[in-house]
């Protein structure tokens, strides 16, 4: 099958540091190539792939630092993709809805994976206009705000089985990995560690939008001797960071769309203690890969219990449910269905008045 994978341009594919969407696009792209499919990846020019790379700008926006109008390079990316639409059997977008006006006017089958939260009123308005757009969710919980969208499937994320190796433990610290932001609640992780008298290592980025929150709410808490802030880490450092942890703390306070870090920890054999929200009940198997909690008191007790879980069983559960091969097969089923039912129509002419 001739497949176009269209990535956002904020990070390279795969990203050098933080970047969940681009990471998933990379895993999916490389797995489809391994399966023998003809894949073209539309992404920044500093991306690395075994697929055919179609660079849409020389360097990812986050690292380039020159573009203040992020919509512009993404619109140019869409122009290039739809100029070449006839080259593909199916086009898979990971770019939110920026391509919807283009896709409506071209016959090539396409699908969009939503990677973020969907509980925004403006998005509901948009989806009412573009209700014919086929979309995929990354958890059942994610699609709750848009029940009438044209959902094709829920496809949970997956990782290559050889990406992160199993660590038999025991761990040496509690871990927090991701972003420091109000919804990720790093402050809860710090409180859990303090109550237990356990060391907490924090590997997290701070987005510009969250700098005031970090300086005022989180940075003062890091003065405690049990807390170690490592800053943002790259993919090559993640294996040791997660694998050496007793448990990963995910004390979220928002409708988490998926939570890639949870299955990354499981791949290392490291159990997860996560607050209930969004996708968490779909990802964490209580008593096997960790625990789901509803309060700080619950989290403290669960973190103690998580240290006693069978880490090998945690890894085996990851292999059964969250492999990149399973993810790719799920998407292929979506592609094949869309190609099979695609109407043989000509593209609509775009009128500019």
C-alpha positions as CSV (number, residue, x, y, z in Angstrom):
1,X,0.0,0.0,0.0
2,X,1.2,3.5,-0.8
3,X,0.9,5.5,2.4
4,X,1.6,9.1,3.2
5,X,2.3,9.9,6.9
6,X,1.9,13.6,7.6
7,X,3.6,14.8,10.8
8,X,3.4,18.2,12.5
9,X,6.5,20.3,12.0
10,X,7.2,21.4,15.6
11,X,9.6,18.5,16.2
12,X,11.6,16.3,14.0
13,X,10.5,12.6,13.5
14,X,11.6,11.1,15.8
15,X,12.0,14.1,18.1
16,X,15.4,14.8,19.7
17,X,13.8,15.5,23.1
18,X,10.1,15.8,24.1
19,X,7.5,15.1,21.5
20,X,4.9,12.4,21.9
21,X,3.1,12.8,18.6
22,X,6.3,12.8,16.5
23,X,7.6,9.8,18.4
24,X,4.4,7.8,17.6
25,X,4.5,8.9,13.9
26,X,8.1,7.6,13.8
27,X,7.2,4.2,15.3
28,X,4.3,3.8,13.0
29,X,6.2,4.8,9.9
30,X,9.2,2.6,10.5
31,X,6.9,-0.4,11.3
32,X,4.9,0.1,8.1
33,X,8.2,0.2,6.2
34,X,9.3,-3.1,7.8
35,X,6.0,-4.6,6.8
36,X,6.8,-3.9,3.1
37,X,4.6,-0.8,2.5
38,X,5.6,2.1,0.4
39,X,5.6,5.0,2.9
40,X,6.3,8.7,2.4
41,X,6.9,10.8,5.5
42,X,6.0,14.5,5.3
43,X,8.0,16.1,8.1
44,X,10.8,18.5,8.9
45,X,14.1,18.0,7.0
46,X,16.0,16.9,10.1
47,X,13.9,13.9,10.5
48,X,15.4,10.4,10.2
49,X,13.5,7.6,8.6
50,X,13.7,4.5,6.4
51,X,10.6,5.8,4.5
52,X,10.8,8.3,1.7
53,X,11.3,11.6,3.4
54,X,9.4,14.6,1.9
55,X,11.0,17.6,3.9
56,X,8.5,20.4,4.4
57,X,11.1,22.8,5.9
58,X,14.8,22.3,6.7
59,X,14.6,22.1,10.5
60,X,11.9,21.5,13.1
61,X,10.2,24.6,14.3
62,X,11.0,24.2,18.0
63,X,14.7,23.9,17.4
64,X,14.9,26.4,14.6
65,X,13.5,29.3,16.6
66,X,12.8,31.6,13.6
67,X,9.2,31.1,12.8
68,X,6.6,32.9,14.8
69,X,3.7,32.0,12.5
70,X,3.5,28.3,12.9
71,X,0.4,28.0,10.8
72,X,2.3,29.2,7.7
73,X,4.7,26.2,7.3
74,X,1.9,23.8,8.1
75,X,-0.3,25.3,5.3
76,X,2.7,25.0,2.9
77,X,3.0,21.4,4.0
78,X,-0.6,20.8,3.1
79,X,-0.2,22.4,-0.3
80,X,2.7,20.0,-1.0
81,X,0.8,16.9,0.2
82,X,-2.4,17.7,-1.8
83,X,-0.4,18.6,-4.9
84,X,0.9,15.0,-4.7
85,X,-2.3,13.3,-3.4
86,X,-2.7,11.0,-6.5
87,X,0.6,9.3,-5.5
88,X,-1.0,7.6,-2.5
89,X,-3.6,5.0,-1.7
90,X,-4.2,6.7,1.7
91,X,-3.0,9.7,3.6
92,X,-2.7,9.7,7.4
93,X,-2.6,13.0,9.1
94,X,-1.3,13.7,12.6
95,X,-1.6,17.5,12.2
96,X,-4.9,18.3,14.0
97,X,-7.5,19.7,11.6
98,X,-5.4,22.1,9.5
99,X,-5.8,19.9,6.4
100,X,-9.6,19.6,6.5
101,X,-10.4,22.3,3.9
102,X,-7.9,20.6,1.5
103,X,-9.1,17.1,2.2
104,X,-12.7,18.0,1.5
105,X,-11.8,18.9,-2.1
106,X,-9.7,15.8,-3.0
107,X,-10.8,12.2,-3.5
108,X,-7.8,10.4,-2.0
109,X,-8.8,8.4,1.1
110,X,-7.4,9.9,4.3
111,X,-7.7,9.7,8.0
112,X,-6.7,11.9,10.9
113,X,-5.5,10.8,14.3
114,X,-6.2,13.2,17.1
115,X,-3.3,13.2,19.5
116,X,-4.5,15.9,22.0
117,X,-7.4,16.7,24.2
118,X,-10.7,17.4,22.4
119,X,-12.8,19.2,25.0
120,X,-12.7,22.6,23.4
121,X,-15.9,24.3,22.3
122,X,-14.2,25.6,19.1
123,X,-13.3,22.1,18.1
124,X,-16.9,20.9,18.4
125,X,-17.9,23.7,16.1
126,X,-15.3,22.7,13.6
127,X,-16.3,19.1,13.6
128,X,-19.9,20.0,13.0
129,X,-18.8,21.7,9.8
130,X,-16.4,18.9,8.8
131,X,-18.5,16.0,10.1
132,X,-17.5,13.8,7.1
133,X,-13.9,13.7,8.1
134,X,-12.8,10.2,9.2
135,X,-10.9,10.3,12.5
136,X,-9.1,8.0,14.9
137,X,-8.9,8.4,18.7
138,X,-5.9,7.2,20.8
139,X,-8.2,6.2,23.6
140,X,-12.0,5.7,24.0
141,X,-12.0,8.3,26.7
142,X,-10.4,10.9,24.3
143,X,-13.4,10.9,22.0
144,X,-16.0,11.6,24.7
145,X,-16.4,15.4,23.9
146,X,-17.1,14.6,20.2
147,X,-19.5,11.6,20.2
148,X,-20.9,12.4,16.7
149,X,-17.5,12.6,14.9
150,X,-16.9,10.1,12.2
151,X,-14.8,7.8,14.4
152,X,-13.1,4.9,12.5
153,X,-11.4,3.2,15.5
154,X,-9.5,3.7,18.7
155,X,-5.9,2.8,18.2
156,X,-3.8,2.8,21.4
157,X,-0.2,3.8,20.9
158,X,2.5,1.2,20.6
159,X,6.3,1.0,20.9
160,X,8.9,-1.2,19.1
161,X,9.6,-4.1,21.4
162,X,13.3,-3.6,21.2
163,X,13.2,0.1,22.0
164,X,13.3,-0.1,25.8
165,X,14.8,-3.1,27.5
166,X,13.5,-4.8,30.6
167,X,15.0,-3.9,34.0
168,X,14.5,-6.5,36.7
169,X,14.8,-4.0,39.5
170,X,14.6,-3.2,42.3
171,X,14.3,0.5,41.5
172,X,16.4,3.2,43.2
173,X,13.9,6.1,43.1
174,X,10.5,7.3,42.1
175,X,10.2,8.9,38.6
176,X,8.3,11.7,37.0
177,X,8.7,12.1,33.3
178,X,7.1,14.5,30.8
179,X,6.1,18.2,31.1
180,X,5.9,20.5,34.1
181,X,2.4,22.0,33.8
182,X,-0.7,22.5,35.9
183,X,-2.4,19.4,34.4
184,X,0.5,17.1,34.9
185,X,0.7,17.9,38.7
186,X,4.4,17.5,39.4
187,X,3.5,18.9,42.8
188,X,1.5,15.8,43.7
189,X,4.5,13.6,42.7
190,X,6.7,15.7,45.1
191,X,4.2,15.3,47.9
192,X,4.0,11.5,47.4
193,X,7.8,11.2,47.6
194,X,8.0,13.4,50.7
195,X,5.3,11.4,52.5
196,X,7.1,8.2,51.7
197,X,10.6,9.6,52.4
198,X,11.6,8.4,48.9
199,X,13.9,10.1,46.4
200,X,12.1,11.5,43.4
201,X,13.8,12.2,40.1
202,X,12.1,14.6,37.7
203,X,12.9,14.5,34.0
204,X,10.7,17.1,32.4
205,X,10.5,20.0,30.0
206,X,9.0,23.4,30.8
207,X,7.1,25.0,27.9
208,X,7.2,28.8,27.6
209,X,3.5,28.9,28.5
210,X,4.3,27.2,31.8
211,X,7.3,29.1,32.9
212,X,5.5,31.3,35.4
213,X,3.7,28.2,36.9
214,X,7.1,26.5,37.2
215,X,8.8,29.4,38.9
216,X,6.0,30.2,41.3
217,X,4.5,26.8,42.1
218,X,7.0,24.0,41.4
219,X,10.6,25.3,41.6
220,X,10.3,26.2,45.3
221,X,9.2,22.6,46.0
222,X,12.4,21.2,44.4
223,X,14.5,22.6,47.2
224,X,13.6,19.6,49.3
225,X,16.6,17.2,49.6
226,X,14.6,14.2,48.3
227,X,13.9,15.9,45.0
228,X,16.2,15.9,42.0
229,X,15.4,17.9,38.9
230,X,17.2,16.6,35.8
231,X,15.6,18.8,33.2
232,X,14.5,17.5,29.8
233,X,16.0,14.2,28.7
234,X,16.4,12.6,25.3
235,X,15.4,9.2,24.0
236,X,18.8,7.6,24.6
237,X,18.5,8.6,28.3
238,X,15.0,7.3,28.9
239,X,15.8,3.6,29.2
240,X,18.0,4.0,32.2
241,X,15.8,6.8,33.8
242,X,12.7,4.7,33.7
243,X,14.3,1.3,34.1
244,X,16.1,2.3,37.3
245,X,12.8,3.6,38.9
246,X,10.8,1.8,41.5
247,X,7.6,3.3,40.0
248,X,6.6,6.0,37.6
249,X,4.3,8.6,39.1
250,X,1.6,10.0,36.8
251,X,-0.4,12.3,39.1
252,X,-2.4,13.9,36.3
253,X,-5.3,16.4,36.8
254,X,-6.8,16.4,33.3
255,X,-8.4,14.1,30.7
256,X,-5.1,12.4,29.5
257,X,-5.6,11.4,25.8
258,X,-3.2,8.5,26.1
259,X,0.0,9.0,28.2
260,X,2.8,7.5,26.1
261,X,5.1,7.6,29.2
262,X,3.0,5.0,30.9
263,X,3.7,2.3,28.3
264,X,7.3,3.4,28.1
265,X,7.7,2.6,31.8
266,X,5.9,-0.7,31.4
267,X,8.3,-1.6,28.6
268,X,11.1,-1.3,31.2
269,X,9.1,-3.4,33.7
270,X,8.5,-0.3,35.8
271,X,5.0,-0.1,37.3
272,X,2.8,3.0,37.0
273,X,0.9,4.8,39.8
274,X,-1.5,7.1,38.0
275,X,-4.4,9.3,39.1
276,X,-7.7,8.4,37.4
277,X,-8.4,10.5,34.4
278,X,-8.9,10.2,30.6
279,X,-7.2,7.1,29.2
280,X,-5.6,5.9,32.4
281,X,-8.1,3.0,33.1
282,X,-7.6,1.8,29.5
283,X,-3.8,1.7,29.8
284,X,-3.0,0.7,33.4
285,X,-4.0,-2.8,34.5
286,X,-4.4,-2.6,38.3
287,X,-2.3,-5.1,40.1
288,X,-0.3,-6.0,37.0
289,X,1.2,-2.9,35.5
290,X,0.5,-0.5,38.4
291,X,-2.4,1.1,40.2
292,X,-5.1,3.7,39.5
293,X,-5.7,6.1,42.4
294,X,-8.1,8.9,43.3
295,X,-6.3,10.8,46.1
296,X,-2.9,11.5,47.5
297,X,-3.5,9.0,50.3
298,X,-4.4,6.3,47.8
299,X,-1.3,7.2,45.8
300,X,1.0,6.8,48.8
301,X,-0.4,3.4,49.5
302,X,-0.3,2.4,45.9
303,X,3.3,3.4,45.4
304,X,4.3,1.1,48.3
305,X,2.3,-1.7,46.7
306,X,3.7,-1.1,43.2
307,X,7.2,-1.8,44.4
308,X,6.1,-5.4,45.1
309,X,4.6,-6.0,41.7
310,X,6.3,-8.6,39.3
311,X,8.3,-6.4,36.9
312,X,8.6,-9.2,34.4
313,X,4.8,-9.6,34.2
314,X,4.6,-5.9,33.7
315,X,6.9,-6.2,30.7
316,X,4.9,-9.1,29.3
317,X,1.7,-7.2,29.5
318,X,3.3,-4.3,27.6
319,X,4.4,-6.8,24.9
320,X,0.9,-8.2,24.5
321,X,-1.0,-4.8,24.4
322,X,1.3,-2.0,23.3
323,X,3.6,-3.1,20.6
324,X,4.3,-1.0,17.4
325,X,3.3,-4.0,15.3
326,X,-0.2,-4.1,16.9
327,X,-0.6,-0.4,16.4
328,X,0.4,-0.6,12.8
329,X,-2.0,-3.6,12.1
330,X,-4.8,-1.6,13.7
331,X,-4.1,1.4,11.4
332,X,-3.8,-0.8,8.4
333,X,-7.3,-2.2,9.1
334,X,-8.5,1.5,9.0
335,X,-6.6,2.3,5.8
336,X,-7.9,-0.8,4.0
337,X,-11.5,-0.1,5.0
338,X,-11.3,3.6,3.8
339,X,-9.7,2.5,0.5
340,X,-12.4,-0.1,0.0
341,X,-15.3,2.3,0.4
342,X,-13.7,5.4,-1.2
343,X,-16.0,6.8,-3.9
344,X,-14.6,7.1,-7.5
345,X,-15.1,10.8,-7.7
346,X,-13.1,13.7,-9.2
347,X,-11.6,16.3,-7.0
348,X,-13.7,19.4,-6.5
349,X,-12.4,22.6,-8.1
350,X,-11.4,25.2,-5.5
351,X,-13.1,28.6,-6.2
352,X,-11.7,31.8,-4.9
353,X,-14.4,34.1,-6.2
